[in-house]
């Protein structure tokens, strides 16, 4: 299958956005883990509903 340059650029952009979201989530999770407290409890509650 042949892809156009535009299709490849759009795919790459989406892949980078997904990776950036993943990294942001990892940073937030680490921050909540270290900070603890109410915000960590709220995050755990949202994730385990």
Backbone as a printed PyTorch tensor [residue, N CA C, xyz], in Angstrom:
tensor([[[  0.8390,  -1.1720,   0.0000],
         [  0.0000,   0.0000,   0.0000],
         [  0.8850,   1.2360,   0.0000]],

        [[  0.5070,   2.2040,  -0.7690],
         [  1.2850,   3.4430,  -0.8760],
         [  0.5780,   4.5600,  -0.1160]],

        [[  1.3310,   5.3020,   0.6430],
         [  0.7930,   6.4180,   1.4110],
         [  1.3260,   7.7210,   0.8510]],

        [[  0.5010,   8.7550,   0.9070],
         [  0.9490,  10.0650,   0.4620],
         [  1.7730,  10.7040,   1.5740]],

        [[  2.5210,  11.7310,   1.2190],
         [  3.3180,  12.4530,   2.2140],
         [  2.4000,  13.0600,   3.2750]],

        [[  1.2360,  13.5400,   2.8640],
         [  0.2950,  14.1250,   3.8100],
         [ -0.2140,  13.0740,   4.7920]],

        [[ -0.5370,  11.8970,   4.3020],
         [ -1.0070,  10.8350,   5.1860],
         [  0.0670,  10.4600,   6.1990]],

        [[  1.3000,  10.3580,   5.7430],
         [  2.3960,  10.0290,   6.6550],
         [  2.6000,  11.1300,   7.6920]],

        [[  2.5060,  12.3820,   7.2610],
         [  2.6680,  13.4980,   8.1910],
         [  1.5600,  13.4920,   9.2400]],

        [[  0.3180,  13.2400,   8.8120],
         [ -0.7880,  13.1900,   9.7540],
         [ -0.6360,  12.0330,  10.7310]],

        [[ -0.2110,  10.8820,  10.2320],
         [  0.0080,   9.7330,  11.0990],
         [  1.1040,  10.0330,  12.1190]],

        [[  2.1960,  10.6220,  11.6540],
         [  3.3140,  10.9460,  12.5390],
         [  2.8700,  11.9470,  13.6030]],

        [[  2.1020,  12.9720,  13.1870],
         [  1.6220,  13.9760,  14.1350],
         [  0.7510,  13.3380,  15.2050]],

        [[ -0.1430,  12.4440,  14.8060],
         [ -1.0010,  11.7550,  15.7770],
         [ -0.1850,  10.8620,  16.6990]],

        [[  0.8110,  10.1830,  16.1490],
         [  1.6670,   9.3270,  16.9730],
         [  2.4150,  10.1540,  18.0080]],

        [[  2.8930,  11.3220,  17.6040],
         [  3.6030,  12.1900,  18.5450],
         [  2.6540,  12.7290,  19.6180]],

        [[  1.4420,  13.0730,  19.2340],
         [  0.4640,  13.5390,  20.2200],
         [  0.1630,  12.4530,  21.2400]],

        [[  0.0050,  11.2250,  20.7640],
         [ -0.2610,  10.1100,  21.6680],
         [  0.9150,   9.9000,  22.6230]],

        [[  2.1240,   9.9800,  22.0980],
         [  3.3140,   9.8240,  22.9440],
         [  3.3970,  10.9510,  23.9690]],

        [[  3.0990,  12.1690,  23.5490],
         [  3.1310,  13.3070,  24.4740],
         [  2.0860,  13.1500,  25.5710]],

        [[  0.8910,  12.6720,  25.2060],
         [ -0.1350,  12.4310,  26.2250],
         [  0.3310,  11.3740,  27.2110]],

        [[  0.9550,  10.3260,  26.7000],
         [  1.4520,   9.2570,  27.5630],
         [  2.5100,   9.7930,  28.5270]],

        [[  3.4240,  10.5970,  28.0250],
         [  4.4640,  11.1620,  28.8920],
         [  3.8620,  12.0950,  29.9360]],

        [[  2.8700,  12.8880,  29.5340],
         [  2.2160,  13.7920,  30.4890],
         [  1.5270,  12.9880,  31.5810]],

        [[  0.8700,  11.9040,  31.2070],
         [  0.2080,  11.0600,  32.2000],
         [  1.2150,  10.4350,  33.1560]],

        [[  2.3620,  10.0320,  32.6320],
         [  3.4000,   9.4480,  33.4900],
         [  3.9400,  10.4850,  34.4770]],

        [[  4.1200,  11.7120,  34.0130],
         [  4.6100,  12.7800,  34.8920],
         [  3.5830,  13.0740,  35.9850]],

        [[  2.3320,  13.1640,  35.5970],
         [  1.2720,  13.4290,  36.5760],
         [  1.2030,  12.3000,  37.5970]],

        [[  1.2920,  11.0500,  37.1340],
         [  1.2370,   9.9110,  38.0470],
         [  2.4070,   9.9410,  39.0240]],

        [[  3.6040,  10.2380,  38.5330],
         [  4.7700,  10.3010,  39.4210],
         [  4.6120,  11.4390,  40.4250]],

        [[  4.1240,  12.5730,  39.9540],
         [  3.9210,  13.7170,  40.8390],
         [  2.9060,  13.3850,  41.9240]],

        [[  1.8050,  12.7530,  41.5370],
         [  0.8050,  12.3700,  42.5390],
         [  1.3720,  11.3540,  43.5220]],

        [[  2.2030,  10.4540,  43.0120],
         [  2.8090,   9.4480,  43.8810],
         [  3.7120,  10.0640,  44.9370]],

        [[  4.4610,  11.0780,  44.5420],
         [  5.3600,  11.7260,  45.4950],
         [  4.6170,  12.6880,  46.4110]],

        [[  3.6420,  13.3990,  45.8550],
         [  2.9330,  14.4070,  46.6400],
         [  1.9420,  13.7670,  47.6010]],

        [[  1.2790,  12.6930,  47.1180],
         [  0.2950,  12.0310,  47.9710],
         [ -0.8740,  12.9340,  48.2830]],

        [[ -1.4680,  12.7210,  49.4280],
         [ -2.5430,  13.5880,  49.8950],
         [ -3.8590,  13.3850,  49.1640]],

        [[ -4.6950,  14.3980,  49.2650],
         [ -6.0470,  14.3260,  48.7100],
         [ -6.0580,  14.1560,  47.2030]],

        [[ -5.1760,  14.8460,  46.5050],
         [ -5.1680,  14.7590,  45.0430],
         [ -4.8370,  13.3450,  44.5770]],

        [[ -3.9020,  12.7010,  45.2590],
         [ -3.5650,  11.3190,  44.9090],
         [ -4.7550,  10.3990,  45.1700]],

        [[ -5.4380,  10.6030,  46.2790],
         [ -6.6080,   9.7840,  46.5950],
         [ -7.7120,   9.9910,  45.5620]],

        [[ -7.9250,  11.2370,  45.1410],
         [ -8.9380,  11.5230,  44.1250],
         [ -8.5920,  10.8310,  42.8050]],

        [[ -7.3130,  10.8970,  42.4210],
         [ -6.8750,  10.2740,  41.1590],
         [ -7.0690,   8.7760,  41.2120]],

        [[ -6.7010,   8.1610,  42.3290],
         [ -6.8750,   6.7080,  42.4750],
         [ -8.3530,   6.3480,  42.4220]],

        [[ -9.1630,   7.1510,  43.0680],
         [-10.6070,   6.9040,  43.0490],
         [-11.1650,   6.9740,  41.6430]],

        [[-10.7490,   7.9890,  40.8670],
         [-11.2240,   8.1140,  39.4720],
         [-10.7700,   6.9410,  38.6340]],

        [[ -9.5640,   6.4680,  38.8590],
         [ -9.0200,   5.3790,  38.0450],
         [ -9.6370,   4.0280,  38.3790]],

        [[-10.0970,   3.8650,  39.6140],
         [-10.5920,   2.5500,  40.0310],
         [-12.1160,   2.4530,  40.0680]],

        [[-12.8120,   3.4580,  39.5640],
         [-14.2800,   3.4020,  39.5100],
         [-14.7400,   2.3570,  38.5570]]])
